[in-house]
Amino acid sequence: MPTPATTSMHPLESFAPFRRWRPSSLRNLVYTFVWNGIIGVALTCVALLFGTRAPVATLLTEMLFASNVIGFLIHGMVHLLRRIAPGRNSAAMRVARLLLTACCALLGLAVTDTVFGGRSTFDALLHTGLMARYLPGAVVVALLMVGVLTAGERRVAREIEAARQQEQIAEAARLLAEAKLRTLQAQIEPHFLYNTLANVVSLIGSDPIRARHMLERLIDFLRASLSASRAEHATLGAEIDLARAYLDLLTVRMGARLRYRIDVDDACRAAPIAPMLIQPLVENAVMHGIEPKVDGGTIVVRARRVDAGVCVEVLDDGVGLVPAAPRPGGGVGLSNLRERLRSLHGNNAQLQLLENQDGGVTSRLILPV
């Protein structure tokens, strides 16, 4: 982030309309010309108010010439100082800028007297009477320019501090959202784990082969789930594979009561998505659709490309959208999923729950890619 001392600030930037043009050498030259013109017109008006008898056109020409010579000398001096000592804004540097600005003003007034008074610049600078006349004006110009530049640097410093604070606020909000998402991602429904482990224990004596198979599927699922919960980004294919591991495990546990099919276009498997977005839909279909049904049912996971991005659907032929008693654990529910979608995509993502005509529910997730 730039500091006030290194920012190429022009006096005209004190006025909001002149901040629209991005800083550049050409812009600063144009702004210096405009600034010199404003100063020249202002000096002409002041001279006329104090009773100067010179013709207005002559006076305006002389003032514009003087302001441009002095202004471009100061412009060059400031540019040279920034090249020689970039990033320095010490008291010594401010004093040096004040003295050099006064010298530029003296030289500019001498050049103006040379052009309009007929004297050489060298004689004008050495003439004691002329120097005494130039000196107050040079001091006023130096003090004015230093005051304008200092005010501009303070404004830039305030803007930089405000921007730094906004960055800190945005960073804190991002970290908070990330921590919240991590917490939501890492949730695995406790009762699901308890039931699975209880089934493994009950099968060890009567059906050890099936118990071992279930335990292997549980390990595969936990490994994939923990990897997904720690990742910042995933692909649709990886999330589908996680859902497959979950359904494999449940198939061992529920037996013939659960059947599943996965239909995913190969073209969308590489699509980048946030982790742990599909898993809650599959859990919801099993918990609220298939498990309450005595005969069980079938779950179909589909994914395809759409105009808005990627559409993922989890269909079940279970009991449908009926009120259900609260379940222990809770896990990563659909309310948490909606909250994650808002944090990740704002209003660009959609989660729809649709009741199927033949029974069951379709959970449709539309994600921007």
C-alpha positions as a Markdown table, in Angstrom:
| # | Residue | x | y | z |
|---|---|---|---|---|
| 1 | Met | 0.0 | 0.0 | 0.0 |
| 2 | Pro | 1.4 | 3.5 | -0.9 |
| 3 | Thr | 2.4 | 5.9 | 1.8 |
| 4 | Pro | 1.7 | 9.6 | 1.7 |
| 5 | Ala | 5.3 | 10.4 | 1.0 |
| 6 | Thr | 5.4 | 8.2 | -2.1 |
| 7 | Thr | 2.0 | 9.0 | -3.5 |
| 8 | Ser | 2.2 | 11.3 | -6.6 |
| 9 | Met | -0.3 | 13.9 | -5.3 |
| 10 | His | -1.1 | 17.1 | -7.3 |
| 11 | Pro | -2.7 | 20.2 | -5.7 |
| 12 | Leu | -5.7 | 19.9 | -7.9 |
| 13 | Glu | -6.5 | 16.6 | -6.3 |
| 14 | Ser | -7.8 | 18.5 | -3.3 |
| 15 | Phe | -10.9 | 18.9 | -5.4 |
| 16 | Ala | -12.9 | 15.7 | -6.0 |
| 17 | Pro | -13.6 | 16.0 | -9.8 |
| 18 | Phe | -9.8 | 16.0 | -10.4 |
| 19 | Arg | -9.3 | 12.7 | -8.7 |
| 20 | Arg | -11.1 | 10.8 | -11.5 |
| 21 | Trp | -8.1 | 10.8 | -13.8 |
| 22 | Arg | -5.5 | 8.2 | -12.7 |
| 23 | Pro | -2.1 | 9.6 | -11.8 |
| 24 | Ser | 0.5 | 9.8 | -14.6 |
| 25 | Ser | 3.2 | 12.1 | -15.8 |
| 26 | Leu | 1.0 | 13.4 | -18.6 |
| 27 | Arg | -1.9 | 14.0 | -16.2 |
| 28 | Asn | 0.3 | 15.9 | -13.7 |
| 29 | Leu | 1.6 | 18.2 | -16.5 |
| 30 | Val | -1.9 | 19.0 | -17.7 |
| 31 | Tyr | -3.0 | 19.6 | -14.1 |
| 32 | Thr | 0.0 | 21.9 | -13.5 |
| 33 | Phe | -1.0 | 23.9 | -16.6 |
| 34 | Val | -4.6 | 24.2 | -15.3 |
| 35 | Trp | -3.4 | 25.0 | -11.8 |
| 36 | Asn | -1.0 | 27.7 | -13.1 |
| 37 | Gly | -3.9 | 29.2 | -15.1 |
| 38 | Ile | -6.1 | 29.4 | -12.0 |
| 39 | Ile | -3.3 | 31.1 | -10.0 |
| 40 | Gly | -2.6 | 33.5 | -12.9 |
| 41 | Val | -6.3 | 34.6 | -13.2 |
| 42 | Ala | -6.5 | 34.9 | -9.4 |
| 43 | Leu | -3.4 | 37.1 | -9.2 |
| 44 | Thr | -4.8 | 39.3 | -12.0 |
| 45 | Cys | -8.0 | 39.8 | -10.1 |
| 46 | Val | -6.1 | 40.7 | -6.9 |
| 47 | Ala | -3.9 | 43.2 | -8.7 |
| 48 | Leu | -7.0 | 44.9 | -10.3 |
| 49 | Leu | -8.7 | 45.0 | -6.8 |
| 50 | Phe | -5.6 | 46.8 | -5.4 |
| 51 | Gly | -5.8 | 49.5 | -8.1 |
| 52 | Thr | -3.2 | 48.4 | -10.7 |
| 53 | Arg | -3.5 | 50.7 | -13.7 |
| 54 | Ala | -2.1 | 48.4 | -16.3 |
| 55 | Pro | -4.4 | 47.2 | -19.1 |
| 56 | Val | -6.2 | 44.0 | -18.2 |
| 57 | Ala | -4.9 | 42.0 | -21.2 |
| 58 | Thr | -1.3 | 43.0 | -20.5 |
| 59 | Leu | -1.7 | 42.3 | -16.8 |
| 60 | Leu | -3.4 | 38.9 | -17.4 |
| 61 | Thr | -0.7 | 37.9 | -19.9 |
| 62 | Glu | 2.1 | 38.8 | -17.5 |
| 63 | Met | 0.5 | 37.0 | -14.6 |
| 64 | Leu | -0.3 | 33.9 | -16.6 |
| 65 | Phe | 3.3 | 33.8 | -17.9 |
| 66 | Ala | 4.7 | 34.3 | -14.4 |
| 67 | Ser | 2.5 | 31.6 | -12.9 |
| 68 | Asn | 3.3 | 29.1 | -15.6 |
| 69 | Val | 7.1 | 29.7 | -15.3 |
| 70 | Ile | 7.0 | 29.4 | -11.5 |
| 71 | Gly | 4.5 | 26.5 | -11.5 |
| 72 | Phe | 6.5 | 24.3 | -13.9 |
| 73 | Leu | 9.7 | 25.1 | -12.1 |
| 74 | Ile | 8.1 | 23.9 | -8.9 |
| 75 | His | 6.6 | 20.9 | -10.7 |
| 76 | Gly | 10.1 | 19.9 | -11.9 |
| 77 | Met | 11.6 | 20.5 | -8.5 |
| 78 | Val | 9.0 | 18.3 | -6.7 |
| 79 | His | 9.4 | 15.6 | -9.3 |
| 80 | Leu | 13.2 | 15.7 | -8.9 |
| 81 | Leu | 13.0 | 15.5 | -5.1 |
| 82 | Arg | 10.7 | 12.4 | -5.4 |
| 83 | Arg | 13.3 | 10.8 | -7.7 |
| 84 | Ile | 16.3 | 11.7 | -5.4 |
| 85 | Ala | 14.7 | 10.9 | -2.1 |
| 86 | Pro | 11.6 | 8.7 | -2.6 |
| 87 | Gly | 9.5 | 7.9 | 0.4 |
| 88 | Arg | 11.1 | 10.6 | 2.7 |
| 89 | Asn | 8.9 | 13.1 | 4.3 |
| 90 | Ser | 11.1 | 14.3 | 7.2 |
| 91 | Ala | 11.3 | 17.8 | 8.7 |
| 92 | Ala | 14.6 | 18.4 | 6.7 |
| 93 | Met | 12.9 | 17.4 | 3.5 |
| 94 | Arg | 10.0 | 19.8 | 4.2 |
| 95 | Val | 12.4 | 22.6 | 4.9 |
| 96 | Ala | 14.4 | 21.8 | 1.7 |
| 97 | Arg | 11.1 | 21.8 | -0.3 |
| 98 | Leu | 10.2 | 25.2 | 1.2 |
| 99 | Leu | 13.6 | 26.8 | 0.3 |
| 100 | Leu | 13.6 | 25.3 | -3.2 |
| 101 | Thr | 10.1 | 26.5 | -3.8 |
| 102 | Ala | 11.1 | 30.0 | -2.8 |
| 103 | Cys | 14.1 | 29.7 | -5.2 |
| 104 | Cys | 11.8 | 28.6 | -8.0 |
| 105 | Ala | 9.5 | 31.6 | -7.3 |
| 106 | Leu | 12.5 | 34.0 | -7.4 |
| 107 | Leu | 13.8 | 32.6 | -10.6 |
| 108 | Gly | 10.3 | 32.7 | -12.2 |
| 109 | Leu | 9.8 | 36.3 | -11.2 |
| 110 | Ala | 13.2 | 37.2 | -12.6 |
| 111 | Val | 12.4 | 35.4 | -15.9 |
| 112 | Thr | 9.1 | 37.3 | -16.1 |
| 113 | Asp | 10.9 | 40.6 | -15.5 |
| 114 | Thr | 13.3 | 39.7 | -18.2 |
| 115 | Val | 10.6 | 39.0 | -20.7 |
| 116 | Phe | 8.3 | 42.0 | -19.9 |
| 117 | Gly | 10.8 | 44.4 | -18.3 |
| 118 | Gly | 13.7 | 44.2 | -20.7 |
| 119 | Arg | 16.4 | 43.2 | -18.2 |
| 120 | Ser | 18.5 | 40.0 | -18.4 |
| 121 | Thr | 17.6 | 37.3 | -15.9 |
| 122 | Phe | 21.1 | 37.5 | -14.4 |
| 123 | Asp | 20.8 | 41.3 | -13.8 |
| 124 | Ala | 17.3 | 40.9 | -12.3 |
| 125 | Leu | 18.6 | 38.3 | -9.8 |
| 126 | Leu | 21.6 | 40.5 | -8.8 |
| 127 | His | 19.7 | 43.8 | -8.6 |
| 128 | Thr | 19.2 | 44.6 | -4.9 |
| 129 | Gly | 16.0 | 46.6 | -5.4 |
| 130 | Leu | 14.4 | 44.1 | -7.7 |
| 131 | Met | 15.4 | 41.2 | -5.3 |
| 132 | Ala | 13.7 | 43.1 | -2.4 |
| 133 | Arg | 10.6 | 43.4 | -4.5 |
| 134 | Tyr | 10.7 | 39.7 | -5.6 |
| 135 | Leu | 11.4 | 38.2 | -2.2 |
| 136 | Pro | 8.0 | 38.8 | -0.5 |
| 137 | Gly | 6.2 | 37.3 | -3.5 |
| 138 | Ala | 8.6 | 34.4 | -3.5 |
| 139 | Val | 8.0 | 33.7 | 0.2 |
| 140 | Val | 4.2 | 33.9 | -0.3 |
| 141 | Val | 4.4 | 31.5 | -3.2 |
| 142 | Ala | 6.6 | 29.1 | -1.3 |
| 143 | Leu | 4.3 | 29.1 | 1.8 |
| 144 | Leu | 1.2 | 28.7 | -0.3 |
| 145 | Met | 2.6 | 25.8 | -2.3 |
| 146 | Val | 3.9 | 24.0 | 0.8 |
| 147 | Gly | 0.6 | 24.5 | 2.6 |
| 148 | Val | -1.3 | 23.1 | -0.4 |
| 149 | Leu | 1.0 | 20.1 | -0.7 |
| 150 | Thr | 1.0 | 19.4 | 3.0 |
| 151 | Ala | -2.9 | 19.6 | 3.1 |
| 152 | Gly | -3.0 | 17.2 | 0.1 |
| 153 | Glu | -0.6 | 14.8 | 1.8 |
| 154 | Arg | -2.7 | 14.8 | 5.0 |
| 155 | Arg | -5.8 | 14.0 | 2.9 |
| 156 | Val | -4.0 | 11.1 | 1.2 |
| 157 | Ala | -2.8 | 9.9 | 4.6 |
| 158 | Arg | -6.4 | 9.9 | 5.9 |
| 159 | Glu | -7.7 | 8.1 | 2.8 |
| 160 | Ile | -4.9 | 5.5 | 3.1 |
| 161 | Glu | -5.7 | 5.0 | 6.8 |
| 162 | Ala | -9.4 | 4.6 | 6.0 |
| 163 | Ala | -8.6 | 2.1 | 3.3 |
| 164 | Arg | -6.3 | 0.2 | 5.7 |
| 165 | Gln | -9.1 | 0.0 | 8.2 |
| 166 | Gln | -11.6 | -1.2 | 5.6 |
| 167 | Glu | -9.1 | -3.9 | 4.6 |
| 168 | Gln | -8.8 | -5.0 | 8.2 |
| 169 | Ile | -12.6 | -5.1 | 8.6 |
| 170 | Ala | -13.0 | -7.0 | 5.4 |
| 171 | Glu | -10.2 | -9.4 | 6.4 |
| 172 | Ala | -11.8 | -10.0 | 9.8 |
| 173 | Ala | -15.2 | -10.6 | 8.2 |
| 174 | Arg | -13.5 | -13.1 | 5.7 |
| 175 | Leu | -11.8 | -15.0 | 8.5 |
| 176 | Leu | -15.0 | -15.1 | 10.5 |
| 177 | Ala | -17.0 | -16.4 | 7.5 |
| 178 | Glu | -14.2 | -19.0 | 6.8 |
| 179 | Ala | -14.2 | -20.2 | 10.4 |
| 180 | Lys | -17.9 | -20.5 | 10.4 |
| 181 | Leu | -17.8 | -22.4 | 7.1 |
| 182 | Arg | -15.1 | -24.7 | 8.5 |
| 183 | Thr | -17.3 | -25.4 | 11.5 |
| 184 | Leu | -20.3 | -26.2 | 9.3 |
| 185 | Gln | -18.2 | -28.4 | 6.9 |
| 186 | Ala | -16.6 | -30.4 | 9.7 |
| 187 | Gln | -19.9 | -31.5 | 11.2 |
| 188 | Ile | -20.7 | -35.2 | 10.8 |
| 189 | Glu | -24.0 | -36.4 | 12.2 |
| 190 | Pro | -23.2 | -38.1 | 15.6 |
| 191 | His | -26.1 | -40.5 | 15.5 |
| 192 | Phe | -25.1 | -41.7 | 12.1 |
| 193 | Leu | -21.6 | -42.6 | 13.5 |
| 194 | Tyr | -23.1 | -44.2 | 16.6 |
| 195 | Asn | -25.6 | -46.3 | 14.7 |
| 196 | Thr | -22.9 | -47.4 | 12.2 |
| 197 | Leu | -20.4 | -48.4 | 15.0 |
| 198 | Ala | -23.2 | -50.1 | 16.9 |
| 199 | Asn | -24.1 | -52.1 | 13.8 |
| 200 | Val | -20.4 | -53.1 | 13.3 |
| 201 | Val | -20.3 | -54.3 | 17.0 |
| 202 | Ser | -23.5 | -56.3 | 16.6 |
| 203 | Leu | -22.2 | -58.0 | 13.4 |
| 204 | Ile | -18.8 | -59.0 | 14.7 |
| 205 | Gly | -20.1 | -62.2 | 16.3 |
| 206 | Ser | -22.8 | -63.2 | 13.8 |
| 207 | Asp | -21.4 | -61.9 | 10.5 |
| 208 | Pro | -17.7 | -60.9 | 10.9 |
| 209 | Ile | -17.2 | -60.6 | 7.1 |
| 210 | Arg | -20.1 | -58.1 | 6.8 |
| 211 | Ala | -18.8 | -56.2 | 9.9 |
| 212 | Arg | -15.4 | -55.9 | 8.4 |
| 213 | His | -16.8 | -54.7 | 5.1 |
| 214 | Met | -18.9 | -52.1 | 6.9 |
| 215 | Leu | -15.9 | -50.9 | 8.9 |
| 216 | Glu | -13.8 | -50.6 | 5.8 |
| 217 | Arg | -16.5 | -48.5 | 4.1 |
| 218 | Leu | -16.8 | -46.4 | 7.3 |
| 219 | Ile | -13.0 | -45.7 | 7.2 |
| 220 | Asp | -13.2 | -44.8 | 3.5 |
| 221 | Phe | -16.1 | -42.4 | 4.1 |
| 222 | Leu | -14.4 | -40.8 | 7.2 |
| 223 | Arg | -11.2 | -40.3 | 5.3 |
| 224 | Ala | -12.9 | -38.7 | 2.3 |
| 225 | Ser | -15.2 | -36.6 | 4.6 |
| 226 | Leu | -12.3 | -35.2 | 6.7 |
| 227 | Ser | -10.3 | -34.4 | 3.5 |
| 228 | Ala | -13.3 | -32.5 | 2.1 |
| 229 | Ser | -13.9 | -30.6 | 5.3 |
| 230 | Arg | -10.3 | -29.4 | 5.4 |
| 231 | Ala | -10.2 | -28.3 | 1.8 |
| 232 | Glu | -11.0 | -24.8 | 0.6 |
| 233 | His | -11.9 | -25.9 | -2.9 |
| 234 | Ala | -13.1 | -29.2 | -4.4 |
| 235 | Thr | -14.4 | -30.5 | -7.7 |
| 236 | Leu | -17.9 | -31.8 | -8.5 |
| 237 | Gly | -16.3 | -35.2 | -9.2 |
| 238 | Ala | -14.7 | -35.4 | -5.8 |
| 239 | Glu | -17.9 | -34.5 | -4.0 |
| 240 | Ile | -19.8 | -37.1 | -6.0 |
| 241 | Asp | -17.2 | -39.7 | -5.0 |
| 242 | Leu | -17.7 | -38.7 | -1.3 |
| 243 | Ala | -21.5 | -39.2 | -1.7 |
| 244 | Arg | -20.8 | -42.6 | -3.3 |
| 245 | Ala | -18.7 | -43.6 | -0.3 |
| 246 | Tyr | -21.5 | -42.5 | 2.0 |
| 247 | Leu | -24.1 | -44.5 | 0.1 |
| 248 | Asp | -21.8 | -47.5 | -0.1 |
| 249 | Leu | -21.5 | -47.5 | 3.7 |
| 250 | Leu | -25.3 | -47.1 | 4.1 |
| 251 | Thr | -25.9 | -49.9 | 1.6 |
| 252 | Val | -23.9 | -52.3 | 3.8 |
| 253 | Arg | -25.8 | -51.1 | 6.9 |
| 254 | Met | -29.3 | -51.0 | 5.5 |
| 255 | Gly | -29.0 | -53.9 | 3.1 |
| 256 | Ala | -31.8 | -54.3 | 0.5 |
| 257 | Arg | -33.7 | -51.4 | 2.0 |
| 258 | Leu | -31.3 | -48.9 | 0.2 |
| 259 | Arg | -30.5 | -48.8 | -3.5 |
| 260 | Tyr | -28.7 | -46.0 | -5.3 |
| 261 | Arg | -27.7 | -44.8 | -8.7 |
| 262 | Ile | -25.3 | -42.0 | -9.8 |
| 263 | Asp | -25.7 | -40.3 | -13.1 |
| 264 | Val | -23.1 | -37.5 | -13.7 |
| 265 | Asp | -22.0 | -36.0 | -17.0 |
| 266 | Asp | -18.3 | -36.4 | -17.4 |
| 267 | Ala | -18.1 | -32.9 | -18.7 |
| 268 | Cys | -19.0 | -31.4 | -15.4 |
| 269 | Arg | -16.9 | -33.6 | -13.0 |
| 270 | Ala | -14.0 | -31.1 | -13.1 |
| 271 | Ala | -16.3 | -28.2 | -12.3 |
| 272 | Pro | -14.9 | -26.4 | -9.1 |
| 273 | Ile | -17.3 | -26.2 | -6.2 |
| 274 | Ala | -17.0 | -25.6 | -2.5 |
| 275 | Pro | -16.6 | -28.8 | -0.4 |
| 276 | Met | -19.4 | -30.5 | 1.5 |
| 277 | Leu | -22.3 | -29.1 | -0.5 |
| 278 | Ile | -23.7 | -32.4 | -2.0 |
| 279 | Gln | -23.3 | -34.6 | 1.1 |
| 280 | Pro | -26.0 | -32.8 | 3.1 |
| 281 | Leu | -28.5 | -33.4 | 0.3 |
| 282 | Val | -27.7 | -37.2 | 0.3 |
| 283 | Glu | -27.9 | -37.3 | 4.1 |
| 284 | Asn | -31.3 | -35.6 | 4.1 |
| 285 | Ala | -32.7 | -38.0 | 1.4 |
| 286 | Val | -31.6 | -41.0 | 3.5 |
| 287 | Met | -32.7 | -39.7 | 6.9 |
| 288 | His | -36.0 | -38.1 | 5.9 |
| 289 | Gly | -36.9 | -40.1 | 2.8 |
| 290 | Ile | -35.7 | -43.7 | 2.9 |
| 291 | Glu | -35.2 | -44.6 | 6.6 |
| 292 | Pro | -38.8 | -43.8 | 7.7 |
| 293 | Lys | -40.1 | -46.0 | 4.8 |
| 294 | Val | -40.5 | -49.7 | 5.8 |
| 295 | Asp | -39.6 | -51.0 | 2.4 |
| 296 | Gly | -36.8 | -48.5 | 1.9 |
| 297 | Gly | -36.2 | -47.0 | -1.5 |
| 298 | Thr | -33.8 | -45.7 | -4.2 |
| 299 | Ile | -31.7 | -42.6 | -4.3 |
| 300 | Val | -30.5 | -41.1 | -7.6 |
| 301 | Val | -27.7 | -38.5 | -7.7 |
| 302 | Arg | -27.6 | -36.6 | -11.0 |
| 303 | Ala | -25.4 | -33.7 | -12.1 |
| 304 | Arg | -25.4 | -31.8 | -15.4 |
| 305 | Arg | -24.3 | -28.5 | -16.9 |
| 306 | Val | -26.9 | -25.7 | -17.2 |
| 307 | Asp | -26.8 | -22.1 | -18.3 |
| 308 | Ala | -26.4 | -20.8 | -14.8 |
| 309 | Gly | -23.6 | -23.2 | -14.0 |
| 310 | Val | -24.0 | -26.8 | -12.6 |
| 311 | Cys | -27.3 | -28.4 | -11.5 |
| 312 | Val | -27.0 | -31.3 | -8.9 |
| 313 | Glu | -30.2 | -33.2 | -8.1 |
| 314 | Val | -30.7 | -35.8 | -5.4 |
| 315 | Leu | -33.9 | -37.8 | -5.9 |
| 316 | Asp | -35.5 | -40.3 | -3.5 |
| 317 | Asp | -38.8 | -42.3 | -3.7 |
| 318 | Gly | -39.3 | -42.1 | 0.1 |
| 319 | Val | -42.1 | -40.8 | 2.2 |
| 320 | Gly | -42.0 | -37.3 | 0.7 |
| 321 | Leu | -42.4 | -33.9 | 2.3 |
| 322 | Val | -44.1 | -34.9 | 5.6 |
| 323 | Pro | -43.6 | -33.4 | 9.1 |
| 324 | Ala | -40.9 | -35.5 | 10.9 |
| 325 | Ala | -40.0 | -35.7 | 14.5 |
| 326 | Pro | -36.7 | -34.1 | 15.5 |
| 327 | Arg | -33.7 | -36.4 | 15.1 |
| 328 | Pro | -30.8 | -36.6 | 17.5 |
| 329 | Gly | -27.5 | -35.1 | 16.3 |
| 330 | Gly | -28.8 | -32.8 | 13.6 |
| 331 | Gly | -25.6 | -32.8 | 11.5 |
| 332 | Val | -25.2 | -30.5 | 8.5 |
| 333 | Gly | -28.9 | -29.7 | 7.9 |
| 334 | Leu | -30.4 | -27.9 | 4.9 |
| 335 | Ser | -30.6 | -24.7 | 7.0 |
| 336 | Asn | -26.9 | -24.8 | 7.4 |
| 337 | Leu | -26.5 | -25.6 | 3.8 |
| 338 | Arg | -28.5 | -22.5 | 2.8 |
| 339 | Glu | -26.4 | -20.4 | 5.1 |
| 340 | Arg | -23.2 | -21.7 | 3.4 |
| 341 | Leu | -24.6 | -21.0 | 0.0 |
| 342 | Arg | -25.4 | -17.4 | 0.9 |
| 343 | Ser | -21.9 | -16.9 | 2.3 |
| 344 | Leu | -20.3 | -18.4 | -0.7 |
| 345 | His | -22.4 | -17.2 | -3.6 |
| 346 | Gly | -24.9 | -14.6 | -2.4 |
| 347 | Asn | -28.0 | -14.8 | -4.5 |
| 348 | Asn | -26.3 | -16.6 | -7.4 |
| 349 | Ala | -26.9 | -20.1 | -6.0 |
| 350 | Gln | -30.3 | -21.9 | -5.5 |
| 351 | Leu | -31.5 | -24.8 | -3.3 |
| 352 | Gln | -34.9 | -26.1 | -4.2 |
| 353 | Leu | -37.0 | -28.9 | -2.6 |
| 354 | Leu | -39.5 | -30.4 | -5.0 |
| 355 | Glu | -42.0 | -33.2 | -4.3 |
| 356 | Asn | -42.1 | -35.9 | -6.9 |
| 357 | Gln | -45.4 | -36.9 | -8.5 |
| 358 | Asp | -44.7 | -40.6 | -7.8 |
| 359 | Gly | -43.6 | -40.0 | -4.2 |
| 360 | Gly | -40.4 | -38.8 | -2.6 |
| 361 | Val | -38.5 | -35.6 | -2.9 |
| 362 | Thr | -36.0 | -34.0 | -5.3 |
| 363 | Ser | -33.4 | -31.7 | -3.8 |
| 364 | Arg | -32.0 | -29.4 | -6.6 |
| 365 | Leu | -28.8 | -27.4 | -6.1 |
| 366 | Ile | -27.8 | -24.9 | -8.8 |
| 367 | Leu | -24.3 | -23.5 | -8.4 |
| 368 | Pro | -22.5 | -20.8 | -10.4 |
| 369 | Val | -19.3 | -21.9 | -12.0 |
